[in-house]
Amino acid sequence: MKYKFVISFLSFCLFLLVSTTISAQEKATVKGKITLNDNESPEGISLALKGTRFGASTDQDGNYKIKNVKPGTYTLKVSAIGYTSTEKKITIKEGDELTENFNLSSNSEELTEVLVNGRKNRFARKESQVVSRLPLKNLENPQVYSTITGEVLKEQVVTTFDDALKNAPGITQLWASTGRGGDGAGYYSLRGFAVQPTMVNGLPGLTNGSLDPANVDRIEIIKGPSGTLFGSSLISYGGLINTTTKKPYKTFGGEVNYTGGSYGLNRVTVDLNTPLNDKKTLNFRINSAYSKQESFQDAGFRESFFIAPSLSYEVNDRLSFLINTEFMSNETTNPTMLFLDRSNPLLVHNISDLKYDNKRSYTSNELTLKTPSYNLQGQMFYKISDQWKSQTAFASSTAKSTGNYAYLYEGTAYVPQITEGIVLNRYFNYQDNKNTSIDIQQNFIGDFKIGNLRNRLVVGFDYFNRTAVDHNSGYFGNGAVYIGDDLAAFNAIYGPSNGDTGKLTKAASDAIVGNSPRNDNKTKQEVYSAYFSNVINFTPALSAMVSLRADRFINSGDVSTDADNYNQTAFSPKFGLVYQPIIDKVSLFANYMNGFANVAPGADRVEGISTPRTFNPEHANQFEAGTKLNIFKDKVYATFSYYDIKVSDQVYVVETPSSDPANIPANQTSYQNGGQHNKGFEAEIVSNPINGLNIILGYSYNDSKLTAGDHDFVGFRPESAGPYNLANLWASYKFTNGTLRGFGLGLGGNYVGDNKIMNRNTAGTFTIHEYAALNTSLFYSTERFSINLKVNNLTNEQIYDGWSTIHPKDPRTFAASFSYKF
């Protein structure tokens, strides 16, 4: 009943908002779009009516709007560091909405100064329409998000997506990309919940492997349960990772880069942009990368080719199109991942006890997995009126996995003769898997007044379809691996070896798989959604956000049968308040946000007899409060927040022995009364305190606990929660004058606290202890050239991550990067 009341009330409010006639205002508005003649972002360009207090700055797309201007004649000045300033006389009449567009040209002399003096807060790009699907400033948005800009990635010589995410607070890697079908991308812990990078430009973008940073304009880490605007199929209760790609611009230009480094790193990237017509309304851009690197271990490599063409077309002042495509071809060996025994008491509880030689990979360069992926997005933007815009989007993704997938699982409990160290059994299968998705989205975005109340409203409809085809083989054993100091005891059982009895050749693997049966499964799910979100300004300083989503989830399960079909409906509300005691400088915010998950049907099994079970959607609810700052003339952006997330109605399965274990499988009983409580604090500062110095600083504390459910886990910190404490820092300084002008230094790194990667009653706890990894760089840049020397993990720490698994990460590495801009 409460949902019916909420829907009725909000529907009535929505009807009033869209049906009320908006009266003309006496005061006028000046608006328009700024474009640049190079590939830099047009965000943050200043506009001012000279001799008045009126002005504005551009958003990420170069749009600006100056409101409440009195009729008269003014001089409109446009200025940006590194570009020739422009002035224009304009005459404004009562009630006018005057449009003035500008194209700024770079000033070579001034640009050289900009490159060496670093006046701009280069790492801060906080305005994003993707987060709220509305043109809200960061200080106006009650939701917390972190932005990692392409400028940061370039300065840090980032060549992997994993390294890019180290620049945001509250997120850390749990699991390296495995490449296996369906969930082969990397996993990360965000506010204590596991999440994968599945969104591109706010739309679904599937991958079974690791993403390439070559086409990244920025990465947005959107915090908290975000089901209201992004649904449930591809995100987590902790939030989501969205990648915004580079877009075409209106002049010819580009950049080529070569990066070489440790362990045979060779990487070449190309960024080329060109107009395709004289009016520069049709523009084309292509980003491409080839990368190959060996593992620091005794075997292993990754090789990839990436190409991303994009096209923009401005038909007229009202209508424009944008097409983005990405093709990614990866071939890699499996990352070394040691799966700990989840059912029996652990024999080792930390890395020191394990005595693992992290140079051993337990794999072979002959056993590889290919993960090609393809992503196509098309968007149409149409200006319906001065108050309403339409955004129509289509996205299609394909991700495949083909080749050998292997893992090592602890089986010491089944070898009681081994009392020192652990034994891991190797299992592998042949992957032949394909995932495809289609998403169609329609958004109507309004900015209008009812009386004196400004409303910014998005009304959206979304259709999502995901299909998975599985022709994988079954899993096969391929020897055993011993880690410990008593190799003689292992050899006495398994025969003479160096601690690995597997046959690590492609011929041996093919022989084991042979003509074994293959899976023949095809599953399909569809989601029909409708949502709206409205931000109401009661005063310029006080605003409220009210949002609601309705999802109809249709799961066909295995398409060959109707037995596993199920349909569900879920509702997801969202509310937020923002008060700006100093407008555009300081905001205080609070939010209530909801996330949900549709749970597939299961079956209880008692004494060999199965009974089908269905479940209600799970829900996560977050309360959060904090402050956002933009002070000292954009020199300091900061966010401080406290969040509290509770998950109810979690589904879990408990196994108990049957009356005849030798002949009857274990009993399985499903429950939907599990619970989880995550709470914590996050802080982020992006600062340019003095000319030439730029700083990114983040800290997060996360306290997570399973509060109800399986007795093996209740009261414990979830293994997906990652460490309690995380911190990140990057500071760079560019010399602004003197003989060192053009040179720069960078220093930073990450602190990762103790991480309980195994944490349960029966097995016990395995902890990866805290570490701090430092990185440094030395660089020199001019208008056309740049050189960057980078050292990662300066002190050569032994670093691991995991999620009931142990994965060794790179030791100290060196990289040199050379760029030419044209």
Secondary structure as the mmCIF struct_conf table of DSSP 4:
data_model
#
loop_
_struct_conf.conf_type_id
_struct_conf.id
_struct_conf.beg_label_comp_id
_struct_conf.beg_label_asym_id
_struct_conf.beg_label_seq_id
_struct_conf.end_label_comp_id
_struct_conf.end_label_asym_id
_struct_conf.end_label_seq_id
HELX_RH_AL_P HELX_RH_AL_P1 LYS A 2 SER A 19
BEND BEND1 THR A 20 THR A 20
HELX_LH_PP_P HELX_LH_PP_P1 THR A 21 GLN A 25
BEND BEND2 GLU A 26 LYS A 27
STRN STRN1 ALA A 28 LEU A 36
BEND BEND3 ASN A 37 GLU A 40
TURN_TY1_P TURN_TY1_P1 GLU A 43 GLY A 44
STRN STRN2 SER A 46 LEU A 49
TURN_TY1_P TURN_TY1_P2 LYS A 50 GLY A 51
BEND BEND4 THR A 52 ARG A 53
STRN STRN3 GLY A 55 SER A 57
TURN_TY1_P TURN_TY1_P3 GLN A 60 ASP A 61
BEND BEND5 GLY A 62 GLY A 62
STRN STRN4 ASN A 63 VAL A 69
HELX_LH_PP_P HELX_LH_PP_P2 LYS A 70 LYS A 70
BEND BEND6 PRO A 71 PRO A 71
STRN STRN5 GLY A 72 SER A 79
TURN_TY1_P TURN_TY1_P4 ILE A 81 GLY A 82
STRN STRN6 TYR A 83 TYR A 83
STRN STRN7 THR A 86 ILE A 92
TURN_TY1_P TURN_TY1_P5 GLU A 94 GLY A 95
STRN STRN8 GLU A 97 THR A 99
STRN STRN9 PHE A 102 LEU A 104
HELX_LH_PP_P HELX_LH_PP_P3 SER A 105 SER A 105
STRN STRN10 SER A 106 SER A 106
HELX_RH_AL_P HELX_RH_AL_P2 SER A 108 ASN A 117
BEND BEND7 LYS A 120 LYS A 120
TURN_TY1_P TURN_TY1_P6 ARG A 122 PHE A 123
HELX_RH_AL_P HELX_RH_AL_P3 GLN A 129 SER A 132
BEND BEND8 ARG A 133 LEU A 134
HELX_RH_3T_P HELX_RH_3T_P1 ASN A 138 GLU A 140
BEND BEND9 PRO A 142 GLN A 143
STRN STRN11 TYR A 145 THR A 149
HELX_RH_AL_P HELX_RH_AL_P4 GLY A 150 GLU A 155
TURN_TY1_P TURN_TY1_P7 GLN A 156 VAL A 157
BEND BEND10 THR A 160 THR A 160
HELX_RH_AL_P HELX_RH_AL_P5 PHE A 161 ALA A 164
HELX_RH_3T_P HELX_RH_3T_P2 LEU A 165 ASN A 167
BEND BEND11 ALA A 168 ALA A 168
TURN_TY1_P TURN_TY1_P8 PRO A 169 GLY A 170
STRN STRN12 ILE A 171 TRP A 175
TURN_TY1_P TURN_TY1_P9 GLY A 181 ASP A 183
BEND BEND12 ALA A 185 ALA A 185
STRN STRN13 TYR A 187 LEU A 190
TURN_TY1_P TURN_TY1_P10 ARG A 191 GLY A 192
STRN STRN14 PHE A 193 VAL A 195
STRN STRN15 MET A 199 VAL A 200
TURN_TY1_P TURN_TY1_P11 ASN A 201 GLY A 202
STRN STRN16 LEU A 203 PRO A 204
BEND BEND13 ASN A 208 GLY A 209
HELX_LH_PP_P HELX_LH_PP_P4 SER A 210 ASP A 212
HELX_RH_3T_P HELX_RH_3T_P3 PRO A 213 ASN A 215
STRN STRN17 VAL A 216 LYS A 223
BEND BEND14 GLY A 224 GLY A 224
HELX_RH_AL_P HELX_RH_AL_P6 GLY A 227 PHE A 230
BEND BEND15 SER A 232 LEU A 234
STRN STRN18 SER A 236 SER A 236
TURN_TY1_P TURN_TY1_P12 TYR A 237 GLY A 238
STRN STRN19 GLY A 239 THR A 245
HELX_LH_PP_P HELX_LH_PP_P5 LYS A 246 LYS A 246
BEND BEND16 LYS A 250 THR A 251
STRN STRN20 GLY A 253 GLY A 261
HELX_RH_3T_P HELX_RH_3T_P4 SER A 262 GLY A 264
STRN STRN21 LEU A 265 PRO A 275
BEND BEND17 LEU A 276 ASN A 277
TURN_TY1_P TURN_TY1_P13 ASP A 278 LYS A 279
BEND BEND18 LYS A 280 LYS A 280
STRN STRN22 LEU A 282 GLU A 294
BEND BEND19 PHE A 296 ALA A 299
STRN STRN23 PHE A 301 GLU A 314
BEND BEND20 ASN A 316 ARG A 318
STRN STRN24 LEU A 319 THR A 332
HELX_LH_PP_P HELX_LH_PP_P6 THR A 333 THR A 336
STRN STRN25 LEU A 338 PHE A 339
HELX_LH_PP_P HELX_LH_PP_P7 LEU A 340 ASP A 341
BEND BEND21 ARG A 342 ASN A 344
BEND BEND22 LEU A 347 LEU A 347
STRN STRN26 ASN A 350 ASN A 350
HELX_RH_AL_P HELX_RH_AL_P7 ILE A 351 LEU A 354
TURN_TY1_P TURN_TY1_P14 LYS A 355 LYS A 355
TURN_TY1_P TURN_TY1_P15 ASN A 358 LYS A 359
TURN_TY1_P TURN_TY1_P16 ASN A 365 GLU A 366
BEND BEND23 LEU A 367 LEU A 367
STRN STRN27 LEU A 369 LYS A 370
STRN STRN28 SER A 373 LYS A 383
BEND BEND24 SER A 385 GLN A 387
STRN STRN29 TRP A 388 GLU A 410
HELX_RH_3T_P HELX_RH_3T_P5 THR A 412 TYR A 414
TURN_TY1_P TURN_TY1_P17 PRO A 416 GLN A 417
BEND BEND25 GLU A 420 GLY A 421
STRN STRN30 ILE A 422 ILE A 450
TURN_TY1_P TURN_TY1_P18 GLY A 451 ASN A 452
STRN STRN31 LEU A 453 ASP A 470
STRN STRN32 SER A 473 SER A 473
STRN STRN33 PHE A 476 ILE A 483
BEND BEND26 GLY A 484 ASP A 485
HELX_RH_AL_P HELX_RH_AL_P8 LEU A 487 TYR A 494
BEND BEND27 PRO A 496 PRO A 496
BEND BEND28 ASN A 498 GLY A 499
STRN STRN34 ASP A 500 ASP A 500
BEND BEND29 THR A 505 THR A 505
HELX_RH_AL_P HELX_RH_AL_P9 LYS A 506 VAL A 513
TURN_TY1_P TURN_TY1_P19 GLY A 514 ASN A 515
STRN STRN35 ARG A 518 ARG A 518
STRN STRN36 ASN A 521 ASN A 537
BEND BEND30 PHE A 538 ALA A 541
STRN STRN37 LEU A 542 ASP A 558
TURN_TY1_P TURN_TY1_P20 VAL A 559 SER A 560
BEND BEND31 ASP A 562 ASP A 562
TURN_TY1_P TURN_TY1_P21 ALA A 563 ASP A 564
STRN STRN38 TYR A 566 ILE A 582
TURN_TY1_P TURN_TY1_P22 ILE A 583 LYS A 585
STRN STRN39 VAL A 586 ALA A 597
HELX_LH_PP_P HELX_LH_PP_P8 ASN A 598 PRO A 601
STRN STRN40 GLY A 602 VAL A 606
TURN_TY1_P TURN_TY1_P23 GLU A 607 GLY A 608
STRN STRN41 ILE A 609 ARG A 613
HELX_LH_PP_P HELX_LH_PP_P9 ASN A 616 PRO A 617
STRN STRN42 GLU A 618 ILE A 631
TURN_TY1_P TURN_TY1_P24 PHE A 632 LYS A 635
STRN STRN43 VAL A 636 THR A 656
BEND BEND32 SER A 659 SER A 659
TURN_TY1_P TURN_TY1_P25 PRO A 661 ASN A 663
BEND BEND33 ILE A 664 ILE A 664
HELX_LH_PP_P HELX_LH_PP_P10 PRO A 665 ALA A 666
STRN STRN44 ASN A 667 SER A 687
BEND BEND34 ILE A 690 ILE A 690
TURN_TY1_P TURN_TY1_P26 ASN A 691 GLY A 692
STRN STRN45 LEU A 693 ALA A 708
BEND BEND35 GLY A 709 GLY A 709
TURN_TY1_P TURN_TY1_P27 HIS A 711 GLY A 715
BEND BEND36 PHE A 716 PHE A 716
HELX_LH_PP_P HELX_LH_PP_P11 ARG A 717 PRO A 718
TURN_TY1_P TURN_TY1_P28 GLU A 719 SER A 720
BEND BEND37 ALA A 721 ALA A 721
BEND BEND38 TYR A 724 TYR A 724
STRN STRN46 ASN A 725 LYS A 734
BEND BEND39 ASN A 737 GLY A 738
TURN_TY1_P TURN_TY1_P29 THR A 739 GLY A 742
STRN STRN47 PHE A 743 VAL A 752
STRN STRN48 ASN A 755 ARG A 760
TURN_TY1_P TURN_TY1_P30 ASN A 761 ALA A 763
STRN STRN49 GLY A 764 ILE A 768
HELX_LH_PP_P HELX_LH_PP_P12 HIS A 769 GLU A 770
STRN STRN50 TYR A 771 SER A 781
BEND BEND40 GLU A 783 ARG A 784
STRN STRN51 PHE A 785 ASN A 792
BEND BEND41 ASN A 793 ASN A 793
TURN_TY1_P TURN_TY1_P31 LEU A 794 THR A 795
STRN STRN52 TYR A 800 ASP A 801
BEND BEND42 TRP A 803 SER A 804
STRN STRN53 THR A 805 PRO A 808
BEND BEND43 ARG A 812 ARG A 812
STRN STRN54 THR A 813 LYS A 821
#
